[in-house]
Amino acid sequence: MDNNSKKYPYSLDLASSFIAMALLLAFMYVTQSVLVPLLFSILISISLFPLARFLERLRLGKAFAAILSVLIAIAIIWALGWFIVHQSIIIGKDASAITAKVMSVLERAQAWVEQSFGIERTEIMDQLRDQGNKLASNAGSVITATFGSIGNMVAGVILVPLFSFFLLYYRDFFREFFFRAFKSVPHTKVDTTLNKIYDVVQSYLLGLITVMGIVAVLNTVGLMAMGIDYAWFFGTLASLLMLLPYIGIAIGSILPALFALAVKDSAWYAVGVIAWFQVVQFLEGNIITPNIVGSKVSINPLMAIIAILLGGMLFGLSGLILALPLTATIKVLFDAIPSMEAFGFLIGEPEKEHLKRNSTQVLLMKWGIVRKPKSSKKVEVEMEVDTETVPETVTMKYKEIHESEELPKGDDDVDANSKS
């Protein structure tokens, strides 16, 4: 780069970065109807890139490989959708029996409340009626939002496959765009940053798909062991809800728990379902995901939760799904921008030295705020030289008469003989 280029203060670079980020967020909010399908298309195209490259090696042509990859993705998503809908229809055939069971459970619950707290059943029904009236008063806004979501869903069904095809087909064209857009940055750094974004997002997506498959099997095995009907349906549905990080499995455990409460004679089945799903969630968060995804997607849990909340505020349900891959991408970009490097560090996971018992002292010494403690050990030395023997022998004795409390203690007396 040119040595005569102006160097601005760090505070000015930081302020300009924050202003640019705020403007970008405002732009994303205004254009979300187009931007959300585009972001999903980017994620899907990154997931399909290995398949498209494999098909290209078979000399199928770049365009045909991109089309075939998108069609395979559509077939897989359609198969999952058909499975969920088909199982829902089958469960719906038993709706009358399930409804009767639920009503009997509600009757027992009302009797228990009346006996334990002295609340009349009429009061309970009045409260339920009031809540129903409140829900009915908001029905118009709920219906409007629902149809709006359906409209966005239909638009996504059309736009996402189209965007995914062009992103796969024009990928080298887009890469050259970044080289042209950041001419002042070394091209090797631009290429490295793009490759790192690809690695991080692909690791997250492929890892998520693998983890969802494992969790679906674990959920299903647990439900089968408890004798819950439609175990594959509830287990797969709960695993698909993992697209909502941290809360997906918890939400997915509610439906089978309610189903178990409705069809089983004991409420302990519902408790067992919730308990097993929590065990699966613990295994997923502490063993399965860390070993499959690895350290490439390094986002600390606090920043991940904040990102999910902000994503929900920005894009709604789609924002909850897009939050983590977008945050991982933002971290890679922050690490590549000197003025934002500290914020990339903030998003990442803490190192082991930050979690130790004496981490504060180590941190202060690392940044030169506190000097490293010096040894205050004093040594008394006695030397005896015997000149009569051949060869001459020198005997040295030393004794530690004071030791620092911050350093490990040694032996009190040490004898060493050396020949000269």
N, C-alpha and C positions, 0 to 999 in steps of 0.2 A: 504494500500500500504506500501511498505518497506520504513522505515524511512531513510535508508542508501542510497536510490536512489539519484542520482545526480540532483541538481537543476540548470538549466541553466538560464542565464540572460534573461529578458523579450525581449530585442532587438534581441537576438539570436533565441528565439522561434518565434518571429514575422517574422524575415527574412526567417527562414526555412518554415514557413507557406506560405509565399508569393511565394517562389521558388516552393514548392509543388503545389500551385495553378496554377502557370504558366506552369509547366510541365503537369498538368492535362488538362488545356485548349488546349495545343498543341496536346496532345493525343486525345482529343475529336475531334479536327479539322481533324486529319488524319483519324480517324476511324468513321467519321460521317455517312458513308453509312450503317454501321451496328448499330451505336449508336443511330441515330435518330429513326429508327423503334423500338429499344429497349426502348427508353425513352417514346415514344407514348404507347408502350405496358404496361409499368409500370403505366402510368396514367390511361389507360383503365382498367387494372386489379384492381387498387385501387377503381375505380368507380364501378366495378362489384363485388367487395368483399362482400358487404351486400347481393346482390342477390345470390351469390354462397353459402354464409353461411346459408341463408334462405332455399335454396334447400337441403343443407346437413342436416338441421334439419328435413326435410321430409324423411330422410333416403334414399336418392337417390345415395349415394356414392360420394366420393370426386371427382373422375375423371369425372363421369357423370355430376355432378353439375357444374364443371368447363367448360366442353364442352357445356352444355346447356346455360350457362351464355354467353359464347362467341358467340354462334349461335344467341341468342336474340339480342346481340349488333350488329352483322352483319345485322340482319333483319331490325333493326331500321335505321342503316346508309344506307342500300340499299333503304329503303322506302323514306328517305329524298332525296337521289340521284335521284331516279326515278321521284319524284315530280318535282325537279328542271329541269331535262332533258325534262320531258313531257311538262311542261309549256313553256320551251324555244322553243320546236318544235311548239307548238300552236302559240306562238307569232311570230315565224318565218314565218308562213303562211301569215301573214299580212305585210310581209317585204316590198313588193312593194309599198303599200299605205303609210307605214311609211317613206320609202325612199323618195317618192315624197314630203311628208310633210317636211322632213328635208331639201330637196333641196330648197323648197320655203322659209323656214326660213333662209337658208344661203343666198339666193338672197336678202331678206330684210336686212339682216345684212350687206352685201356688199354695198347695196344702202345707208344704214345709215352711214357706215364708209366713203364712198365717199362724202356724203353730209356734214358730220361733220368735217372731217379732210382733205378733198381734196385729198385723196389717190385714184388713178385710180384703177379700177378693175383689169387691166392687171398687176399692181404691186402686188396686193394681190395674184393673181394666180401665179406670178413668185415666190413669197415667199413660197407659198404652194408647188410649184414644187421643189424648192430647198430643203425644208424639206423632201419631199418624196424621193428625191435622196439620202439624208443622211441616211434615214431609210433603203432604199434598199441596200446601201453599207454595212450596219451592219446586213443585213438579215441572212447571213451565221452564224454569231455567235449567233443570236437570235434563229435560227432553231436548232443549235447544243445544246444550253442550254435547249430549249423546249423538244427535244427528250431525253436529259439527265434527265430532271425532270420526263418525262413520264416513263423512265426506273426505276427511283427511286420509282415512285408511284406504278408501277407494283410489284416491290420487296417488298414495304411496304404492299401491299394488301395480299401478301403471308406470309410475316414474322410476321406482327403485330398480326394476330389471333393466329399464332403458339406460339409466345412469350407470349401472354396474357394467353393462356391455361397453359403453364408450370409455369408461375409466380403464377397463382392461385393454381395449383396442388401442387407445391413444396414450398409454402409460409413458412411453418414451418421449412423446410430444410434450406431455406435462412436465416431465423431468427437465427437459431443455428450457421450459418456461422459468423454472426456478433458477437455473444457471444465468439466464438473461436478467431476471428480476433482481438478483443479488450479485451484480458484477463487482462491487467493491469488496466482497467477501471472497476469500480463496475458494476456488471451485471444489477442491478436495474437501474442504470443510462443509460446503453445501451438500456434496454427495454423501459424506459421512453422516450428516444429520438426517438426510432423507432415509438412508439405509437403517439408521437407528430407530427412527419413527416406525418404519415398516416392521422391524424386528420386534419392537415393543408391542405394537398393536396386534401383530400376528400371534405372538406368544400369548397375549391375553385372550384373543378370540378362540384359537385352537385349544388352548388350555381350558377355557370355559366350556367348550363343547365336550371335551373329554371328561371334565369334572361332572358336568350335567349327566352324562351317561353313567358314570360310577354312582352318583347319588341316586339316580333313578333305580338302579339295581338294588342298592341298599334299602331305599324306601320300600320297594316292592317286597323284598325278602322279609322285612320287619312286619309289614301288613299281612303277608301270607302266614307268617308264624302266629299271628294273633287271630287268624281266621276271618279277616276283613274281606268282604267281597269286592270285586273290581280293583284288586290291589295294583295291577299294572297301570290302570287309568290314574288312580290317585298318586302313585309313586312317580309316574312320568309327568303329571301335571305339576307336582311340587318341584320337580327338578327344572322344568321349564320356567318356573317362577324365579329361579336363580338369576334370571336376567335382571331382576331387581336386587341389587347387592344388599347383603346383611339382613334384609327383611323378607326375602323371597321364600325361603324354607319355612319361616315362621308363619307366613300367610298360607303357604301350601299345606300346613298341618291342620288348619282349621276345618277344611272341608272333610277330610277323612275322619277327623275327631267327631264332627257333627253327625256324619253318616254312621259311625260306630255307636254313638249315643242313641241314634234313632232305631237301629236294627238289632242291637245287642241288649241283653237283659240287664247287664251291669254297666254302670258308668265308669268302671275301672278300665274298660276297653278304650274309651276316649282318652283317659289319663295316660294309658300305655302308648297310644298313638302319638300324643304330644311329646311324651318323654322320649320315645324312640327317634322322632324327628329332631329333637334337640340334640340327641347323641350324634345323629348323622351330621347335623350342622357343626357340632364341635369337631368331629373328625374332618369335615370338609375344610374348616377354617384353619386348623392347626396341623394337619397331616397331609391331606390329599392335595389341596391347592398349592401349598408351598413347595411340594415335591414335583408337581407337574408344571406349574407356571414358572417356578424358579424365581430368581432374583432380578429378571429383566423388568418386570412391572413392579417397581419399588415405590409404593405410595403408602405412607403411614396411615393407620386407621382413622386418626382424627381428621386429616385432610380429605380422606376418602368420604367420610360422613358429611363433611361440609360441602364437598363437591356434589354429592348426591342431592343434598337439600337445595343447593343453588341450581343444579340441573333441573330439579322438579319445578322450581319457581320459574325457570326460564322456558322450558319446553314441555312441562307437564310430565305425563307418563313416559314419553319418549326421552325426556331429559334424564330420568332415573336410569334408563338403560344406557344412554350415551355418556353418562357422567364419568365413569372410570376410564374408558379408552381416551376420551378427550383430555382428561387430567393427565394421563400418562404421556400423551402427545405434547401437552403444554409443558410438562416437566423437561422433556427432551429439548424443546425450543428454549426454555429458560436456561438450561445448562449450556447452550451454545451461544447465548447472548451475555456478554460480560456484565452489563448493568443489571441483569435479572438473575444472575447466577445464584445469588443468595436465596432467592425465592424458589429456585429449583431445588436447592438444598433443603429448604423448609418443607417442600412437598414430599421429598423422599423419606425413606425409613431411617431411623436413628442407627448409628453404629454401636458396636458393643461397648465402646468406651463411654458412651453417653448414659449407659444403664447400670454401670458399676456403682458400688457403694461410695467409692471415693472419686466419683466422676467430676464433681465440682472442682476439687483440688487439681486434678489432671487437666481439666479444661483451662483453668486459670494459668497453670504453668505453660500449657501449649501456646497460649496467646501472649505470654510474657507479662502477665499482670502480677504473678507471684513467681519469685525466683525458685529454682529447684533447690531443695535443702541440701546444704553441704555437710560433709561428715565433720563432726566436732570431736573425732576420736584422737586422743593423744597417745603416743607410743614411747615407752622408755626402752632404750637400746643399751645393751652391755656387750662388749666385744673382748674376747680373750685370744691372743695370738701366741701360739707355741712355736718358737723358732728352733727348738732343739731337735724335733723330729723331722725326718726327711720322708716325704715332702712335707712342707709346712702345712699345718692344719689350722684353720680359722673356725672358731666356734662362736656363733652369734645367738644371743638370747634377747628376746624382746617381750615386753609385757604391756598389754593394753590397760591403761590406768583411767580411761574415760571413754564412754561410748555414747553416740547419739541415739536418742530414743526413736528416731524416725528411720534408722537403718537397722538391718538385722544384726544381732549380736554374734561375735565370733568366739573362738576359744580364748580362755584367759591367758594361757601360756603356750607358746609354740617354740620348739627347738628346731633349728635347721643347721645342718652341717654341710659345708661346701669345701671342696678342695681347690686350691689355686696352684 
